[in-house]
Amino acid sequence: MFGLNTWDKTRPAESEDKGGSRLSLRMPSRLRGLSGKLLVLTVIFVLLAEVLIFAPSIASMRLNWLRNNLNKSAAAAVVIDGLQSVELPEDVQQDTLAATGTKAIVLRKEGTSRLLAVSGEMPQQLDSQYDLTDVDTLTAIKDALDTLLFGGHRMISVSGPIGETAMQVEVVMEDSILRRALLQYSAKIAIYSLLISLITGVLLFVSVNRLLIRPVRRLTRNIEDFARDPENPANVIQPFPGRDELAFVAAHLGSMQTQLQRTLRQQRNLADLGLAVSKINHDMRNILASAQLMSDRLSDVEDPLVKSFAPKLVRTIDRAVSYTTEVLTYGQASEAAPKRRRFALHLICQDLRDMLALGPDIEFVDQITPELEVEADSEQLLRVIHNLCRNASQALAGFITEAPGGIGRITLSAQRIGSVVAITVDDNGPGMPQKARENLFSAFRGSARSGGTGLGLVIARELVLAHGGTIALVEKPGPGTQFRIEIPDQPAMLDEFRRRANGQS
């Protein structure tokens, strides 16, 4: 009756299926939607309830009708019985029977029965006999339905007590008058039931539309509008008044849409950033290639100062060339697989001191022992540690500016615990703000300084995870920030283990 293929043509909506084709959907009208179905179901259920009430109701009406007729006959019987020595004339008997709607009236008292009045058309056989002294509900319902459906031409006998006395009266009557009364009563019940059903359904229809259907349709329209233009702030749903479930859903939907818009903006910025980096990268690689050629020439200069700086300059430019080559990899949301080897960790820390170029107010403390070895990609691990140390130096620079005379300190330490090397980068700066802690490894949201993008920690985390390790912010009792990196060794293959064992022996 109310299929999903019948839609209101007032508001089209389009969505894509899995194949990419457009599905033309329209909001159903109110009568063909949930509210219309609810109206029909309400009418049906109320009518069913009225049907269940109808059976005992019509049984009660039949008993009352029979008792009323029996009481009229009993009143006439008492009067006639008072004239014991007088026999009623024929015309008086017929008038009495016509007034009571009966064919015969019998009075029983003190063990005797007296026929007070009888019609000349009195039949010789009765179809049914009913005693109203004590009638149970099921029997009353069965007799009422039987009279309503199959009565109208039967001759029945009805008996019952007269008030609180010991006398009883019995009458013989046709059930046609009773059946007409039952039919009239049933018609009234049907009309009243239909009116009650319609009024109840309309009231429920209006109430449900106001409380449920209207908010649901508003949610549906908002979802359609947001799907068509998710970046438009005007399409974020406004909170519903009240504190019911729909207001709760609307509040969470608005929060989700706001977060989704923020994510879409970030994705667009990342796409723009990737495009810009890809354009810059081409020219930067040419510039760095020229610088690399010039640095190679510097190694031939005999000046001792130049000779001491030339190797560091060459290594720095080589790393810059490598970084620009790998920048596009991040724009493609993937990093190169780490080329792991075992090396002394303090070697990259020596280069790290020169790369940071710290001022005189920041002290770099290297506590890594020369014998500590780590199994990792040296270039990627250097990028991770350099990023953390650079963040620490930037935080310390601003902190020292606010507190003149202070000395900033970056401490780099590491230790091996079984097959895992734990590296700690610690500083005595102002610490990380709460907002940065909540979005620590989120791009564009995890920056601790104004103007930062937060990409550094995101890249660092990706590199550490590629090694199967972890990176986390450590709570410390004193001021400052402390990060802990854990890099596990690779599982040793059996051939590699034997080779090392033979080499050691």
N, C-alpha and C positions, 0 to 999 in steps of 0.2 A: 504494500500500500504506500509505504513511504520509502522507496528505494534510494540508494545513494546516487543513482544516475539521474535523479530529478533535482535540478539545481536552480537556484534563483539567478536570473540573468542580470541582476543589478550590479554585481561586483565580480568581475572576472579576476582570476588569479592563475598564474602560470608557475609551474615548477618542472624540474628536470627529472626524468626517470634515470635508471642505471644506464640506459643506452644513449643518454644525452638528448633525447627528443623532448619537446615541450608538451606537458600535460595541461590541457585547458580545464581548470576547475573553477566552480563558482559556488559562492556561499548559498546554502539552501535557504529557502524562505522559512518564515517562522512556522507556518502551518505544516510545511513539509519537513521541517527539521525536528529536533528533539522535543521542542515544546508542543508541536502538533501531535507527535506520537504520545507524549505524556497526557495530553487532553483526551485522546481516544482511549488510552488505557485506563484513565481515571473514570471515564463514563462506564466502561465495561466492568471495572472492579466494583464500582458503586452499585450497578445493576445486579451483579452477582451477589453482593451483600444483601440487597433488597430481596432477591429470590430466596436466600436463606432465611430471611426474616418473614417472608410471605407465608410460608407453610404453617408455622405456629400461629401467625396472625389470623389467617383465614380459619384455622381450627377453632381459635378462641371466638371469632365472630359467629361461626355456626353454632357453637354451644350457647352463646348468649342469645342468639335468635330463637333457638329451641326452648331455652328456659323462659324467655319472655312469653312465647306462645303457650307454654305449659302453665305459667303463672296465670294468664288470662283464663285458661280453661279451668284451672283450680279455683279461681274466684267464682266462676259460674257454677262449678260443681258444689261448692260450699253453700251457695244460695239455694240451689235446687235441692240439695240434701236436707236443708231446713224445712222444706215442704214435703215431708215424708209421706203424708197421707194424700197428697195431691199428685196426680200424673199430669205432666206438662202436655199441653195440646201440641199437635203436630206442627203447626205453624210456629209456635214458640221454640220448639226444639230446632227447627230449621234456621230460625233467626239466630239462636244461640250458636249453632255450628258454623253459620256463615260469619258471625262476629269473631269467632275464635279461629276460623280457617281450618276446621277439622271435619272429619266424617263421623266420628263417634267419641263420646266422653265416658270414661269408666272411673268410678270412685271406689277405692279399697280402704276399708277401716275395720278394725276389730275382727280380722280374718274373713270378712265378707266382701263381695264385689257387687256393685250396683251400676247398671247401665243407665246413665242419666239422659243421654240423648244419642240418637243414631239417625243417620241419613238413609233415605230409601235406596241410595246408590252404593250402599256399603258393600265392598267386595268380600268374597268368601276367603281369600288368601292374602296374607301380608308378605311383602318382599323382604323387609328388614325390620328388626326390633332394636331399639336403643334405650338403655337405662342410664339416666343422667345422675344417678345417686353417686357414683364414684367412677370417673372416666380418667384414665391415664393419658399423658400427652401424646404418645405414639399412636394410640388407638384413635384419639381425637383427630390427629393429622390425617391418618389413613381414611377415616370416615369422611372428613371434609373433602379431601381430594377425590374420593370415589363419587361423592355427590356432585362435585363440580364438573367432573369429566364424563360421568356415565349416568347421572341422575336426570330427573325431569319427567319420568313416567312411572315412577314407583309409588307403591302404597306402603307407608311405614308406620310403625307403632313407636311412640315415645312415652316413657314413664319416668316419674320422679316424685320426691316427697313434696308435701305441702308445708312450706315454712319449717317450723321446729316441731310440728305435730307428728304423730305416728301415722297419719293418713297419707295415702299416695293417690296420685291421679295418673291415668293413662289415656292418651288420645291417639286416634288413628287419623292420618292425614296424608295428602299427596305431597311429594317432595319437589314439585315443579316450582312452587312459590319460593321454597328455600333455595333452589338452584338459581332462580332469577336474582335473589338477594346476594348470593355468593358471586354471581357474574358481575353485578353492579359494583360490589365491594372490590373485586379483583381489578376492574377497569380503573377505579379511583386509585388503588394502590399502584397500578402501572403508570398512571399519569404523574402521580406524586413522585414515584421513584425516578422517572425520567427527568422531571424538573429538578429534583435534588441532585441527580447525577450531572446534569448540565450546569447548574449553579456551582456545584463543587468543582467540576472540571474547569469552568471559566475562572473561578477564583484561584485555583491552583495554577492554571495556565498563566494568569497575570502575575502571580507571586513568583513562580519559577522563572518567568521571563525577566522579571526585575532583579531577582536575587542571584540567578544562575546563568540563564541563557545570555542576557545582555553582557555581563562581564566576560563570558566565554567567547562571544562573538567579537568583543573588543580585543581580547587576547589574540584571536585568530587573525583579525585585521592587522594588528600590530606585527604579528609574525610574518604575514604576507608582505607588508610594507618594508620590514627590516630585511627580508630575503631579497627584495628587489634592489634595495640601496642600503647595505649594511654599514656604510661609512657615514651616513647622514645622522648627526646627533639628534635631529628632530624625531627620528624613528625609534629612539629608545623609549620604552613604555614608561608612563608616569605611574607612581604608586596609586593603588586603589584605596579609597577610604574604608575604614573599618579594620577589624583584626581577624577576619575569617580566613578560611583556607585559600580562597581566591586572591585575597590581598597578599597572603604569604607567597603564593605562586607568582603574582605580578612583581613583588619586590625582588624575588630571586631571578626572575626573567630579566628585569631591568639591570640587576647587577651583572648577570651573565652577558647581556648585550653590551654593557659598558666595557667589560673586560675584553670581549671579542673585538670591539672597535679599537681598543688600545693595542691589541695583538695585531690587528690588520694594519694599523698605522706603523707598528714596528716592522712588520713584514715588508710593507712598502718601502720603509726607510732602508731596510736591509737590501732589498732589490735595487734601490737607487744607489746604495753604497757599493754594492757589487759591480754595478755598471760603471760607476765612477772609478773604482779601483782598477777594473779591467782596462780602462782607458789610460789611467795614470801609469799602470804597471808597464805598459809597452814602452813609454818614454823613459820611465825610471830605470828599466833594465839597460837601455842604451847608455844613459848617463853613468850608471854604475860600471858598465863595461869599460867606458873610457877612463873612469877613475881607477879601475883595476889595472889597466895598462900603465897608467902613470905611477901607481904604487909599485909596480914591478920595476920601473926605471929607478925609483928611489933606492931600491936595494943595491944598485950598482954604485951609489954615491959613497965616497970614502969617509964622509963626516961621521964620527963615532955617534953623535947624538941622533943623526938621521938613521944610522944602522940600528940603533936601539928601538926607535919608534916604527921603523918600516915593517918589521914582521907583525906587530900588533895592528898596524893600519891595514895590512894585507888580509889578516884574519877577519878584521871588522868588515871590510868591504866584501869579502867572500860570504860572510854571514848575511850581509844586507842583500846580496844577489840571491842567496838561497831563500831569504824571507820573502822577497818580492815574487819569487817563483811560486812560493807556497801560499801567497795571499789569496790567490784565486781559489785555492782549495777550500778555504774557509767560506768564501762566497758561495761555493757549491755545497756547503753544509757537510763537508767531510775533510778529514785530515789524512795525510799520508801515514801508512802503517809504520810504526817505529822500527828502526833498524837497531836492534838491541845488541850490545856487546858489553863485556866487563871492562871497566876502567876505574881509575882512581878519581874519586869525587872531588878532591881538592884541586885538580887540574882546571876544571871549569870554573871553580870559585876564584882562581887567580885572575882569569879573564873577566870575571864578573865585576871585580873591584874597579878595573879600568873602564868597563862599559858604563857603570853607574855615574862616574865622575862626580863624586860627592864633594860638597863644600867643606870648609874647615870646621863648621859647627856640627857636622854629622860624622860619627865614628862608625867604621865598619869593622866588626869583630868576627873573625873567621876561626871557629873552634873545630873545624873538621881535620882529623888526623890524616897524614899522608897514606897510611896503610888501609884506610877504609875504601873498599871497592863497591861499586853498584853496577847492576846489570840493567842497562837502559840505553835509549837513544840519547847520546850526549847533547846533540843540538836541541832536541825537544825538551830535555830536562833543563838545559840552560835557559830556554825560553820561559819555562815555568818559574824557575827560581828568580830569574831576572825580573819577571813581571811582579812577583811578590815584593822583591826588594825595591823596585822602582816605586810601587805604591807606598811602601813604607817611607821612602825618602821624600816623596811628595807630601805625605801627611806630616812628617817631621819638619819639613821646611816651613809650612804654614804654622805649625805649633811653636817653633822656635821664634818665628817673627812676632808672635803674640807674647812670648815670654823671653825677653832679651837676657843674654847671659847663660841660657840653658845649653846643654850639650845633648844632641840627639844620638841615639845608638841603635844600630841594626846588628843583630847577632844571628850568625848562621852556624848551626850545629847539626850533627848527624850521628847516628849510631846504628849498628846492625843488631837485630834481634832475630836470631835464627836465620831464616831465608828472606827476611824483610829488612829493608833499610828505611829508617825513619829520619826524615829531614825536617828541621824546625827553623822557621824564619820568624824572628822575634824583634820587636822594637819597643821603645819606651815613649811612644807618641801619645796622642789624645785618645786613641782607641777608635773603634768603628761605630758610627751612629746606628741607632736602632733600625732606621729605615733600610740602611745598607745590609744589616744583618738579616732582615726579613726577606730580602731579594738578593741574597749573596751571589748566587751563580745564575742570575737572570740578566740577559742582555738588555741594555738601555735602562735598567732599573737598579742594578746592584752597585752603582758607582758611589763611592764614599765622598767624592769631592764634586763641587759645582762644575758643570761642563763636561764631566766624564761620561763615557758610554757604558762602562761596565763590561765591555767585551773582553778585557784582559783576563779576568777570572773565569769567564766562560771558556775561553780558549785553553787556559791552564787546566781547567777541569777535564776538558776533552782529551788533552794530551796525557794526563795522569790516568784517566780511565782506559785509554788505549793501551797502557802498560799493565792493566789489571790492578792498579793501585787506587788509593783514596787520597783526597785532599779535604781538609776540614779546618774550620776556625775553632781554636782551642780557648776555652775560658781560662783566664789567669787572674790571680788575686790582685796584682798590681796594675798600674796604668799601661796602656799600649795595646798592641795587637799581635797575636801569635797564630801562625798557620803551621799545620803539620801535614807533611806529605809522606805517604808510605808506598814504597815501590817494592813489590815482591820479585824474587828471582824467577826466571822461567823454569818450568819443570825440566829436569835434566833427562835427555835421552840416554839409553843404555850405551850406545856406541860412544857418545860424547863423554860419558862418565868413565868408560874404560880408557879412552884416550888421555883424559886428564890424569887418571890414576897411573897409567904407564909413564906419562911425562913426569909425574912427581916422584916415581920410584927410580 
